[in-house]
Amino acid sequence: MDNQSLQTTATIVTMITAIAAIAFGYYQFEQQLDLANLIAHANIKPLLEIRSDNSNNEMSVNLTNLGLGTAVITSIKFYRDNDVNSSVYDPYKLTNFPYDFYTWKFAENVTYMRPGEIRVMARITRGHLKNIEKQPLNDNQIEGIFKSWADQISGIHVKITYTDVLVEKQKDIDNYLEIV
């Protein structure tokens, strides 16, 4: 092999190596860009959870944004039998429950929840029932009210529709409440 052929072969091998390095670098760049996009998207994703809590002193239904992004809630519906409400329950339909308690009603428009925000959908506390001005209740009466409240909340079907701030639809919440 003469000197000219050797030099041509070396040049071709060098060019192929350079082209392969550029192609591999571009591939790595694309991979990094895809990963950065996934991370950026994960940082704006909300993750809503609705749950009922029962402690010694209170019962509540809470909606929490466990995600890293703001949730844009477009619909909250509570189903019980054939009724549909925008709050956990319609207080006028509660039986054996003539007492005030806290409830939050979803307006028929968009609601926002920041990451980490907890929204109390409904709550009743023993302290509130013990300190009713007109007629304070004793422990047995309070226990009966708590049981009645739990029985009426349990089994309510909840559907929540929401998006992230880029208006990308998230997985709907579709479950049943249960207070034990």
C-alpha positions as CSV (number, residue, x, y, z in Angstrom):
1,M,0.0,0.0,0.0
2,D,1.5,3.3,-1.0
3,N,1.7,6.4,1.1
4,Q,-1.2,8.1,-0.8
5,S,-3.6,5.2,-0.2
6,L,-2.7,5.1,3.5
7,Q,-3.3,8.7,3.9
8,T,-6.7,8.5,2.1
9,T,-7.7,5.6,4.3
10,A,-6.7,7.4,7.5
11,T,-8.7,10.5,6.4
12,I,-11.8,8.4,5.7
13,V,-11.6,6.6,9.0
14,T,-11.1,10.0,10.8
15,M,-14.1,11.4,9.0
16,I,-16.3,8.4,9.8
17,T,-15.2,8.6,13.5
18,A,-16.0,12.4,13.6
19,I,-19.4,11.8,12.0
20,A,-20.2,9.0,14.5
21,A,-19.1,11.2,17.4
22,I,-21.3,14.0,16.2
23,A,-24.3,11.7,15.7
24,F,-23.7,10.1,19.2
25,G,-23.4,13.6,20.7
26,Y,-26.7,14.7,19.1
27,Y,-28.4,11.5,20.3
28,Q,-27.2,12.2,23.9
29,F,-28.4,15.8,23.6
30,E,-31.8,14.6,22.5
31,Q,-31.9,12.2,25.4
32,Q,-31.0,14.9,27.9
33,L,-33.6,17.2,26.4
34,D,-36.3,14.6,26.7
35,L,-35.3,13.9,30.3
36,A,-35.3,17.7,31.1
37,N,-38.8,17.9,29.5
38,L,-40.1,15.0,31.7
39,I,-38.7,16.6,34.8
40,A,-40.2,20.0,33.9
41,H,-43.6,18.4,33.2
42,A,-43.4,16.5,36.5
43,N,-42.8,19.8,38.3
44,I,-46.1,21.2,37.2
45,K,-48.2,18.1,37.8
46,P,-50.9,18.3,40.5
47,L,-52.1,15.2,42.2
48,L,-55.3,15.5,44.1
49,E,-56.5,13.2,46.8
50,I,-59.9,13.3,48.6
51,R,-60.2,11.5,51.9
52,S,-62.3,11.3,55.0
53,D,-60.6,11.5,58.4
54,N,-62.0,10.5,61.8
55,S,-60.1,11.3,65.0
56,N,-61.4,11.5,68.5
57,N,-62.2,15.2,68.3
58,E,-63.3,15.7,64.7
59,M,-64.5,14.2,61.5
60,S,-63.7,15.8,58.2
61,V,-63.5,15.3,54.4
62,N,-60.4,16.9,53.0
63,L,-59.1,17.6,49.4
64,T,-55.3,17.7,49.2
65,N,-53.0,18.6,46.3
66,L,-50.1,16.2,46.8
67,G,-48.4,17.1,43.5
68,L,-45.8,19.7,42.7
69,G,-48.0,21.9,40.5
70,T,-51.2,23.9,40.8
71,A,-54.4,22.0,40.2
72,V,-57.1,23.7,38.1
73,I,-60.3,22.1,39.3
74,T,-63.1,22.3,36.7
75,S,-65.7,20.0,38.3
76,I,-66.5,18.5,41.7
77,K,-69.6,16.3,42.0
78,F,-70.9,14.3,45.0
79,Y,-73.4,11.6,44.2
80,R,-75.6,9.9,46.7
81,D,-78.4,7.7,45.4
82,N,-80.0,9.8,42.6
83,D,-78.8,13.2,44.0
84,V,-75.9,15.2,42.6
85,N,-74.4,18.0,44.7
86,S,-71.5,20.4,44.5
87,S,-70.8,20.0,48.3
88,V,-70.2,16.8,50.3
89,Y,-73.9,16.7,51.1
90,D,-77.0,18.9,51.0
91,P,-77.4,19.9,54.7
92,Y,-81.1,20.2,54.2
93,K,-81.4,16.5,53.4
94,L,-79.5,15.3,56.5
95,T,-81.6,13.3,58.9
96,N,-81.3,13.6,62.6
97,F,-78.7,16.3,62.2
98,P,-80.1,19.7,63.1
99,Y,-76.7,21.2,64.0
100,D,-74.4,23.6,62.2
101,F,-71.1,22.4,60.8
102,Y,-68.5,23.6,58.3
103,T,-69.0,22.6,54.6
104,W,-67.3,24.0,51.5
105,K,-69.4,24.2,48.3
106,F,-67.7,24.1,44.8
107,A,-68.9,27.0,42.7
108,E,-69.7,26.2,39.0
109,N,-66.4,27.7,37.8
110,V,-62.7,27.0,38.0
111,T,-61.0,26.7,41.4
112,Y,-57.2,26.5,41.9
113,M,-55.3,24.5,44.5
114,R,-51.6,25.2,45.2
115,P,-49.2,22.4,45.8
116,G,-49.5,21.1,49.4
117,E,-52.8,22.9,49.9
118,I,-55.5,21.1,52.0
119,R,-59.1,22.2,51.5
120,V,-61.6,21.1,54.1
121,M,-64.7,20.0,52.3
122,A,-66.7,19.3,55.5
123,R,-65.8,19.2,59.2
124,I,-67.5,18.7,62.5
125,T,-65.8,18.9,65.8
126,R,-66.6,17.7,69.3
127,G,-65.6,21.1,70.7
128,H,-68.1,22.9,68.5
129,L,-70.9,20.6,69.6
130,K,-70.0,20.9,73.3
131,N,-70.0,24.7,73.1
132,I,-73.3,25.3,71.3
133,E,-74.7,28.4,72.9
134,K,-78.4,27.5,73.0
135,Q,-78.0,23.9,74.2
136,P,-74.6,22.4,74.8
137,L,-74.6,18.6,74.1
138,N,-73.3,15.8,76.3
139,D,-70.9,13.1,75.2
140,N,-73.6,10.6,74.4
141,Q,-75.4,13.1,72.2
142,I,-72.2,14.0,70.5
143,E,-71.3,10.4,69.9
144,G,-74.7,9.8,68.3
145,I,-74.2,12.9,66.0
146,F,-70.8,11.7,65.0
147,K,-72.2,8.2,64.1
148,S,-75.1,9.8,62.1
149,W,-72.6,12.1,60.3
150,A,-70.3,9.2,59.5
151,D,-73.2,7.0,58.2
152,Q,-74.4,9.8,55.9
153,I,-71.0,10.7,54.5
154,S,-69.9,7.1,54.0
155,G,-70.8,5.8,50.5
156,I,-70.9,9.2,48.8
157,H,-69.5,8.9,45.3
158,V,-67.0,11.7,44.4
159,K,-65.9,12.7,40.9
160,I,-63.4,15.5,40.5
161,T,-62.1,16.7,37.1
162,Y,-59.0,18.8,37.0
163,T,-56.0,19.9,34.8
164,D,-52.5,21.3,35.4
165,V,-51.7,24.9,34.6
166,L,-50.9,24.0,31.0
167,V,-54.5,22.8,30.8
168,E,-53.4,19.2,30.4
169,K,-56.1,17.0,31.8
170,Q,-55.2,14.9,34.8
171,K,-56.6,11.5,35.8
172,D,-60.1,12.2,37.3
173,I,-60.7,11.3,41.0
174,D,-63.5,8.8,41.0
175,N,-64.0,7.1,44.4
176,Y,-66.2,6.6,47.4
177,L,-66.0,8.3,50.8
178,E,-65.9,6.2,53.9
179,I,-65.6,7.3,57.5
180,V,-64.8,4.5,59.9
